[in-house]
Amino acid sequence: MPAKESILVTGSSGLIGSPTCVRFARQFQVVGFDRDGWPYPPKEAECVCVDLTSDRSVQHGLERIRYAYGEQIASVIHLAAYYDFSGEPSPNYEQITVRGTERLLRGLQGFQVEQFIFSSTMLVHAPCKPGERINEDWPLDPKWDYPKSKVQTEELIRAERGSIPVVLMRIAGVYDDRCHSIPLAHQIQRVYERRLTSHVFPGSTSHGQAFVHLDDLIEALWLTVQKRRGLPPELVLLIGEDETLSYDEIQHSFARLIQGESWETKEIPKSLAKTGAWIQDKVPGVEEPFIKPWMIDLADDHYALDITRARTLLGWMPKHSLRETLPKMVAALKQDPVKFYKDNKLGEPPVNAATETRANP
């Protein structure tokens, strides 16, 4: 038997999974599950190639853990899931997120698992009004396939967990110092390139959504594992910052930091926005849009979180804030636009935009 307790991290090569492996390797023997052909987990973790859509693959992965580390697992941090911003229906939500979790959880019944952490999303909840805060008992109302798949998986976990204690961690939008947030990266891009779409918004600009810095999320996972033996057998936790910036606040910050000027953003009717998005999406020669017609209906949704439970049970409080990190994101953009665009999957930055921005730091 190994001297260190074992931790299993699924999605171990991803944005969250990779630094999770590094952090937990200080104290635990970390095993990372991820698909073959993906970037491997960091060297701190043993890499086991597992396809969650395959019964045999999941079985083989768990057999490797049993052979090398025994049947005792301190915690399973289940991050692997399907995620797609296109808005198009996909069988992958069912096959990977829902049924993949079912395969994993059923396979784990033959182990002594002290904890199973599932990475869910705050978007399973109905939005709130400005001035209100969402807590773990707030009504559920997932609006699109990604959060819907998380709700289905949460229900499955409760039904299939057996004697394994579970934590359903509903996480806000994740970002880091170089952005790595799809909506924030595209908002930066629109301002950086002075696109017409950067001056319009199909909803209330006074609304916004909660975020959490990647480092703070890793700390929440760390504390959840450290305190696992004192937590309830079924626990829901919201993880996010207690300040929610409005779209308008973020927009003005990016404009000031990138272009050195104020930025007028007009609220436009949803019908007009949908027509524009449809044209961009369908007409040849028009730039590929990030904002799809389905997103426009959600533009007014507001998410502000009450993180009392995480603070009380874990002693967790975010040490970063989106407000303080926006300048770091823009600094990374200005320092190396090509790398920033590549890291955030934005394509190639236009030369003229980069030149103008360097001239107006």
N, C-alpha and C positions, 0 to 999 in steps of 0.2 A: 504493500500500500504506500502511496506517495506521502511525503511529510506534509505537503500542503493540501488543503481542501480544494476540491475541484469546482470550477465554474464553467458552465456552457454558455457561449454567446452565439446566437444565430444572426446571420447578416453581418458577420464579423469583419468583413472588408469594407463596409459602408462608412458613411460620414460619421455616424454615431458609433457603430460597432468597432471600428479600428481604434479610436482613442479609449473606448471602454476596455478593450483587451489590454492595452498598455497600462491603464490605471490599475486594473485588478490583478495584473501579473506581479505587482509588488508583494501581494499577500497570498494569492491563490494560484493553483495550476489552472490555466485557462485553455479551454478547447474551443476553437472557432468552427462553426458550421457555415459554409457558403457554397455557392454553385461552382462547379469546375469551369475554369476559363475566366472567372472574375479575378480582379487583383487579389492576391492572397492577403490574409490577415497579417498584422505585424509579427515580427519574429518572436515576440513575447508569447504568442499563442501557438499551440499545435493546430495546424490546418487540417480539417477533415472535409473533403468535398461531399456535399449532401444536396440532393435535389428534393425539396419538400413535396413535390408533386408525385414522388415515387415511394411506395411502401417499402420496397427493397432497399432503396438508397437510405431512407431514414433508419431502417433496421440495421443496416451495415454501419452507419455512423454511430449509433448507440452501442453496437457491439464493440466498436473500437474503444469507446469510453470505458465500457465494462472491463475489457481485456487489459487496458493500460492503467486505469485509475480506480477500478472497483465500482461498486454500486452506489456509493454515497456521493451525492451532488449537493453542494451547499446552496447553489442557486442557478436557475436557468434564466438568462436574460434574453428574451425572445424578441428580436428586433426585425427579423426577416418578414417582409410583406410586399405586396404589389402596390405600386403607386404610379398614377398616370394623370397628368394635368390636361390631357386632351378632352376629357369629358365624355369620351366614347365608351360605351359598355364594353367590358372585357371579361372573358371567362377566367382570366388570371386572378381576379379578386376572389372568386370562389375556390379555384384550384390551389392557389398559393397561400393567400391569407387565411381563409377559413379552413379548407380541408388539410392544408399543410400543417396548421396548428393542431388539428385533430389527430393527424398521424403522429406528430411529435409527442403530444400529451398522452396518447394511448401507449406509445412506446416507453414513455417514462414511468408508467405504472409499475414496471418491473425493477425500478430503482428506488433508493431511499432519497427522495428529493425534498429538501428543506424549504424550497421556495421556487415559485414560477412567476416571473415578472413579464407581463405582456405590455408592449409599447402600443398604446392606443392613442387617441387624439382628442383634444378639446372640442373638435368639430362634431363629435357625436351629440353634443348638447345643442339645444335651441339657442339662438343668439339672445342677447339681452339688450336693454336700452341703455344709453349713456347714463351713468350714475348708478346703475345696478352692477352686481358682480355675480358671476356664475360660481356655484359651489358644486360639490360632488352629487348633491341631491337634486340639482337643477334638471328640468325635464329634458328627455332625449328627443332630438329631432334632426337626424342626419340628412343633409340635403343632396348629396351626390354619392357616387359609388364608393369612393374611398372611405368616408366615415361610415357609410352603411355596412361595408364589409367589416369594419372594426366592431360595430354593434353586434353583428352576427357572431363574430369570433368571441367577444366577451360573453355572450349567452352560452356559446358552446363550451367555453372554459369552465364556467360555473357548473355546467351539467356533467362535464367529463373529468374534472380535476381529481375526483376520488378523495384521497386524504392529503393531497398536495396543497399546501397553503399558496394562495395566489394574490398577486398585486396587479390590479389593472391601472396602469399609469397613463393618464390622459394628458398628453403633452401639447404645449403651445407650439407655435411655429419656431423652428430651430434655426439659429444663425450663428456665425462666428465672426472673427475680426476681418476675414476676407469675404464676407457675405454668406455664400453657400446657402442662400434662401431663394427659391425660385421667384416668388412675387417681389421680394426686395431687389433682386438682381435685375429683373426686367423694369422695375421702376427707375432704378439707376440708369439703365440703358436708355430709356426714353428721354430722360433729362439730359444725359451726356450727349446724345445725338440730336437733341433739340427737335424731337419728333412732334408732329402736330398732336398726336395722341397723349403727349405729356401735359397738355394744357386742358384736357377734358377728363371728366370722371362720371360714370353712369350711376351715381349714388350720392349719398350724403358724405361730403368730405370731412365732416365732424366725427364720423364713425371710424373704428379701427379694429385691429385684432391683436391679441396678446402674443408675445414672443418670449423665447428663452434662449440664453446663450448656451452654446454647446458645452462649455466648461461647467456651467451650473447644472445642466442636465446630467452630466457624468457624475457630479457630486451627489445629486439626488439618487442616482442608481447606487452609488457607493454606500450612502447612508441607509438606503433601503435594505441592502444586503447585510450590512453591519448590524442592523437592528432587527433582523428577520425573526429571531426567536421570541421577540416581544410584541410582534404585530398580530392583528386579528387574522384568522384563517382566510377570510375574503376581505380585501381592502381595495377601495378605489381612491386614487390620488390625482389631483390636478397639479401639474407642474408648469409654472410659467411666472413671468414677472408680474408684480402687482401694479405696474403702471402700463396702461395701454395708450400708445401714441395714436392720434388720429391720422388718417390718410393725408390731411392737409399739413399737419405738423411734419410728417416725414417728407412730404413733397417740398415744402419750403426749406427744410434742412438740406436736402440733396441739391436744390437749386443754388442755395447760398454757397455750399461747399464745393460744388462742381463748377458752376458758371459764375459765381460771385455776384449774383443778382437775385432780386425777388422773382417770384414765379406765379403767374396768374393761372389758376385752375378753375374752370367753370364746370358746374354740375349740368349735365345734359340729360334729356329724357332717355329712358332705357330703350324705347323703340328706335330712336335715332342711333344709339350706340350699337344696337344689334344689327341694324342695316349696315353700318360702317364695318363692323367686325365680319359680317357675312361677305361683304365685297372684298375685304382684305383676304379672307380665307379662300374665296372661290375664283376671283378674277386673276388670270395669269399676268405676271409682271408686277403685281402689287406685293409689297413686302409681307413675309409670313408674320401674322400677328401672334402675340402671346395671349391677348385677351380674346377668348372665345365667346360666342353668343351665350352659352350656358352660364358663364361666370357673371354675366351682367345682372342676372336675377339675384345674385348673392352679394352684390356690391354694397348693399345697405347693412349687411349683417355686422353686428358689433359683438366682440368677445372681450370682456374684462373678467379677470379671475379672482376668486377668493381663495388664497392659498393657506388658509388657517390650518387645515388638516395636516398638510405637509410640514408646516412650521411646528405644529404641536407634537406630532408623532415621530418625525425625523429630526427635528431641530434644523430644518433646511430653510435657508433664505437665499435668494439669488444675490450674488456679489457683483454681477455685471448688469448693465442696462442697455437697452437698444439706443436710448438717447445718447449715451456716452460712447457707443460703438459706431454710430453712423460716420463720424469723422475718420475712424480707422478704416472703414470700408472704402471711403472715397480716397483716402491716402493710398491704399493698395491699388486702386484703379489708376490714379495719376502716376504712381511710380512705374507701373508696367501694365498699360492697357491690354496688351496682347495676352499676357498671362491671366489677368483678371477675367477677360472674356472667355478664355479657355477654361479656367477653373470653374466658372459659373455657366458654362455651356451656352454662351451667347453668340458663338460664331466668331467673326473677325471684326475688330473695331474699325470704323471708317477713319481714314487718315486725317481728313479735314477736322473731324470732331476732336481727335486727339491733339492736333496742333493748336486748335482754338483754346482747348482747356489748359494746355501747358502755358499758353500765353496769358491766361487769366487764372492763376492759382488761387 
